[in-house]
Amino acid sequence: MKYIISNYEQQEINKIIEQLRAIEEKEKLTEIERAYYIYHELGKIYSENSEFVLTDPQLEYEKKENMYEKETESDGKAVCIHMNRAFAEVLHQVGIEAEIVKENIKYSMSHVDTIFRTKDGKTYLANLIADIHRIQTGMRCKNFGKPYEILESSMKKDGRLQYLKRLVNRYGDFSGITLETEEQMDNKFGFNYKGIYTEDVFKMLKGEKENREELEKFFGTTKQDELLERVFDFIMDKIGIINKHLNKKIGYREGIKYYLEMGKSIFNKDEIEKKLLFLSGYRIEDYRKVPENIIVLLKEQSNVYYRYNEKEKKFIKQRDVEEIKKLNIKCDTTQEKLQLGEVKGINKTLERLEDRFEIDER
């Protein structure tokens, strides 16, 4: 089956195919290696459409459906169907059988995955949108050719087991790519930094954090609050070393997922619960919902605020909470997913956080 894609996507696909041919002039690649290379390279050109995520399907169904169906423009902002449709199409163009599948066939805007088959009769499942933040930040992919037992475990947890069973009934059992094979491909194509992934950097930083004495010496303070802030600033500023080496763009939603994953990896449970607060929502600009994300570092004397900056691709420190209040951000939530939920302002949360200092002073 041939899939209709935009001119922009075809132009990018042509570049990927040319890159593949250049590689294959030096060494023959397996079908899995070709598919993985394409998957990874496509992950660099897309970013998740945050406006689509913010659009309420009940209140703005037609607007959301139009975004789901429209072609991908040159900014690369897309949803799952665009990414997987392009993945299936480029696989066709290099001789690998593939097709997209909908999770909910009764829902017009259902999640979409890619099924592809190699000539040895093996069938694989891939979900590009779930990996693009990993691809763009030097992390390991987790959704390309997962072994069946991992698919079963994750889909059961997400309440999607019936979807997996339906796929197996139609396509047969899924084969899996081992972690070792994936790492070999990453090393071959230069998808990590000299064999190191961003998760490895997270582990090293966490190990350093656990050595309190060395950490205090390095950051020049023994005060808990100051130490936490300096570690946080250091990570925000320096963790992009792998990304700079790989020269990748990081989309808005991808950047948020990256920093959330970083926070969970480096800070302990007590610090996350008592010291770090993630606020996610949107503001209205030119009749459009523009996502806004704030991280609050709760300190004894004064809070520190970080606002995500899409241009800089990182959270920028802002000590003046009044500047954030002026944005009039709606829909405060501690969840990563940008949900509409009950529309309310985030300012009350910020005021409550600031009020605690006035109470302490009295």
N, C-alpha and C positions, 0 to 999 in steps of 0.2 A: 504494500500500500504506500502510495506517495502522499506526503503531508505538505500542505500549503504553508509556507513560511514567508516572512517579510524579506524584502531586498537586503535590508541590513543584516539579517541573520544569514542569508545565503552568502553575502560577501565575507562574513566572519567564518562561515563554514569553509569557503574556498581557501581561506588562509590556513585553516587547520589541516585541510587535506594536503595542501602544498607542504606544510611542515612534516606531515606524516610521510609523504613521498621522499622528502629529503632524508629523513631518518632511515627509511627502508632502502635507500641507495647504499647505505653502509651496512645494515644488518636486517635480516628478515624478522618481522614481528608476528606474534601469534594473534589470533582474532581477539583474544581477551586483552592483549596489550594495546591493540588498535582501539578497541572500545573504551578502555580505561583512559587512554590518552585523549580521545575525543571528549569524554565525560569531563575530564579535568580541565581541558582548554575551554569548553563551553561555560564552565563554572566561573571563568574569569570575565566573561563578557556580560553576564546578567547581574541584576540585583533585584531583590524582591520588591514588588510594588507596594509600598507602605500605604498609599492612598486606597488601594483595593482592600487591604486588611482593615482599614479604619471605616470603610463604607458599610453601613448597616443594611443587610440583605432584606430586612422587613420594611424599612422606611425608604430605602433607595435601591430597590431591586434592579430596576432598568439600568441605572448608572453602573452598578456593580457588574451586571451581566455584560454590558458593553466593554468594560475593562477586561473581563475574562475572555471575551471573544475577539477583541481587536488585535491587530498585528503588533508585533514588538517594534518600537521605534528605535532610533539610533542611541538613545540614552540607556538602552538595555533593561529598562524597568519591566518586569514581567511577573507572571504567576506560574504555577506548576505546569499548566497545560502548554504554555509557550515553550518552556524549557525542555520538557519531555518530548514535545512534538518535534522540536529541532534536533534533539538527540536521536530520536528514531529515524528522522529523515537523513541525517548525516551517516548513520550506520548503514542505511540502504545504499547511500552513494559510495560506500567503500565495500559493499558486498556482504554485509551482515544483516540477516533477517531480524526485523524488529517491528514492534507496534506499541501504541499507547493503550492503557487500560484505565477505565474510570472506577473509582472506589464505589460510588453510588450512582448506578445507571439511571435512577429516577430523578436525580437532582442535576439541573443544568450546569451548576458551577462546582461540581464534585472535584475532589482531589484526583490527580492523574499520575500514574507511574509509567515506566517503560519496561516492557518485556523484550528480551533479545535472545536469540538462539545461535549457537556456534555450529559449525559443520560436523562436529563430533556428536551432535544430538543433545547437548546440554542446554538447559534453559536457565536464564538469570533474570532477576528483578533489580531495577535501579530506580532511585528517587533523587533526581538531581537537586531539586530545590532545598532538600534537607541537608545537602552537603556544600552548598556554595559558600557559606560563611567559613567552613573549614578549608575549602580550596583557596579562598582569598586570604586566609590568615596563616597558612603554613601548617595546618593541622592534618591529622589522618582522616581520610574519608570513612564514613560509617554506613553508607547506604548504597554502595555499589556491589552487587552480587553477594549480599549477605547469605550465609548458610541458612538452611531451612529452620534449624532449631533456634537460631537467633531471631529470625523473622517471626517465628511462632511466639517466642517469649515477649518480644517488644509489641507485637500486635495484640496479644492477649492483654497486656498491660494497658494499652490504649483503647481497648474495646473494639478492635478491628479484626478479630479472629475470623468472623464469617466472611469477610472480604478475602482473606488469605485462602480459606477453604474453597471459595468460589474460583479463585485463580488456579489452585492446584487441580481442581476438578476439570478445568478447561485446558490447562497447559501441561499438566503433569508435575512431578516433583521438581523443585528448584535446586540447582547446584549452587555451590558457594565458593567464593574466593577466599583463600586462607590469608591470615594477617601477614605471614611470611612472603607470600606471592605479591601482595599489595606493596609491601615495603621494598621488595626487589624492583617493582615497576617504578616506585617513587624515586629510588636511587638511580635507576637507568635514565629516567626522563628529567631528573633534577627538580622534582616536586617537593623536596625538603632541602634543608641547608646542611650539606655534608653529612647526611644521614640523621640529622637532628630535626625533630618536629617541635612546634610551639608547645605542645603538651609537655615535652621534655624540659623546656625552659621553665614552665609552671612548676614542675616537680623540683627543679633545682632551687627556685626562689622560695618554695615552701620549706625546703630543707634548711635554707639559710634563715628563714623566719623562726624556725624552731630553735635555732642557736641564739638565744636572746642576748647573751653577752657580746657576741661578735656583731650582732645586728645593731645594738646600742652604740658600739664603737664606730661602726661604719656610718651610721646616720647622725652621730653626735648628740644623742639625747637619751636619757633614762626614763623620761616621762612617757607613760603609756599612750596618751592621746597624741602627743607630738610624734612619737615613733610610728603609730598607725598611719598618721597623715603623710609622713615622709616616705614610708614604704609604698603607700597608695600612689603618691605623686611619682615616685621612681618607676613603678610598674606602668602607670599611664603613659609616661614619657619614653621609657626605654624598651618596652616589650615588643615594639614593632620592628626590631632588628631583623627578624626572619622575613617579615613582609617587605621590608626595604630591599633585601637581597633578592627576593623573588619578583619585585617590581609589580605588585598587583594592586588593582583598585579594590577598595572595600566599600560595598554598598551600605546604605543607612541601616537597614534592618540587620545586615550581616555584621556590621560594627557593633550593634547592640548585643547580639547573640554572643559575639566574641568576648566582649567585656564582662558579660554575665557569667560566661563559662570560666573566664579568668578569675573572677571574684570567688566563685565556688571552689576553684582549684587551689587558690593561694591562701584565702582567709579561712580560719576555722569557724565552726558552727556558732560559737559564742560571739565572735566578732561580727558575723553576718547578722545575727539576731539582735544584738545590742548596739552595734556601732554603725552598721551600714543599712541605709534605706533606699530602695529603688522606686521611683515614682514615674509612671508612664502615662501619657495621655496625648492630647492634641490641642492646637489653637486654630482659630479660623483666619485664613488669609485668602483674599480674593475669592470668597465663597468656597474655598477648598479646605479640607482638614489636613493640617500639617502636623506630623507627629513631633512630640517633644518628650525628652527623657532626662530626668534629673536623678543624680545619685547624691544622697545626703550622708556626710560623715558626721556622726553625732559625737560631739566633744563636750568636755566638762564645762568649759567657759563660753565657747562660741562654735556653732556648727559651721561646717565647710560644705559648699554646694558646688557640684560639677554638672554642667549642662552639655549634652552631647552636641557636637558641632559637625554637621555632615561634610562641610568643606575640608576641615582638618582631619576628619575621620577619627575623632577621639573626644573624650569628655574634657571640657575646659573649665578650670577652677573659677568660681564666681563667689566671692565672699559676701557680696551685697544681695541679700535675699529680696530686697525691694525691686531690683531689676528683673528678677524671675517672676515676681508677682505681677508685674506690668504685662507679662505675656498672656495673662488670663488663661492659663492652661486648664482644660476640662478633663474630666474622667480620671481621677486618681486611682491607681491600682498598684499593688505590689507584684502583680504577675508579669512575666516577660511578654506574654502575648498582648498586643494592643487591642483590647476589647472595648466596645462602646459601653456596654453595661448601663448603669444609671448615670446619666449625664450630670456631673456636678463639678465644681471648681476644685483645683488642687490647692488654692490659696489658703483654705481653712486648715489644711494639714500643715502647710508651711508656718502659718500663724501659731498653731498649737506647739510646733517645735520651738519657735522663738519665744513663746510665752513662758516656757519652763525657766528661762534665764531670769525673767522679770520676777517670777515667783521666788527663785533662789535669792535674789537681791533683797527682797522684802523680808 
